[in-house]
Amino acid sequence: MVRMATAYVLINCELGSEESIIQQLKGIEGVREVHGTFGAYDILAKIESDTVVKLRETITWKIRKIEKIRSTLTLMGIEGQS
């Protein structure tokens, strides 16, 4: 079985932009789940890729470049602890 690299990205965005950002995230390759949230962050996205390098590129060059995202916090999954 091939292990995928997994990350959870917590996103803060500009007020009122949540739905638009959620739709954009759903169109990005590797984004497996997207949820609006209550609390300190506005959106939670689960990202998977076959390598950590591709995962990092998706987060840095695709997700973090979406207009109206103010900040992100990325949590990387630890292989073997799922």
N, C-alpha and C positions, 0 to 999 in steps of 0.2 A: 504494500500500500504506500502510495506517495504522500508524504506529509507536505501540506501547504504552509507557507509562511502566513501568519495571521496578525492583524493589527486592529485595534479599536481606536477610532479617532473621535474625540469629543470636540465639538465645534461650537464656538460663539459666533453669532452673526448679527447683523443690523436688524433692529426691530421691524417686523413685517416682511422680512425676506426669507423666512423659514421655508415656506412651501416651494418657492422658486429654487432654493438651494437643494432641497430634498429631491426635486425632480432632476436637477442637473447631476446630482450625485448618482442617482439611479442609472444614468446613462454612461457612467464611467466603467470601463472594463475592470473587473476585479472587485467591484463593490458588491457585496453579497447581501447586506441588510442595511437599511436606513430607518431610523426612528426619531421622531420629534420627542423631546424630553422636557420635563419640568425640573427646575433646580438651577444649579450653577452653569450648566451648559444647555444649549438649545437643541442640538442634534447629536445623535450617536450613529456612527457608521462602522460597519464591520467590513474589513478589506482583506482579501486573500490573493496570494500570488504564489507561483512556484518557486520564487527565490526572494530573499530579503532585499536584494538590490532592486528588483522590479517593484516590490512593495514600497520601498522608499521613494522610488521615482514617481509612482502613482500618487503618493501623498504629497510630495514636494511640488511636482510639476503640473498635476491635474487638480487635486483637491484644494490645496492651499492657494491656488491661483483663481479660484472662483470668486467673482466679484461679490462684495458685501459680506464675505467671511472676515471677521475681525481677528479671531485667534483659534488655534487648534492645540489639543493635547493628545499625543499619540501614546497608546499603551500597546507594547509588543507582546504577543503571546509567547510563552515558553514551551518549546517543543517537549512533548512527553508529559505535560501537566494539564491535560484537558479531559 
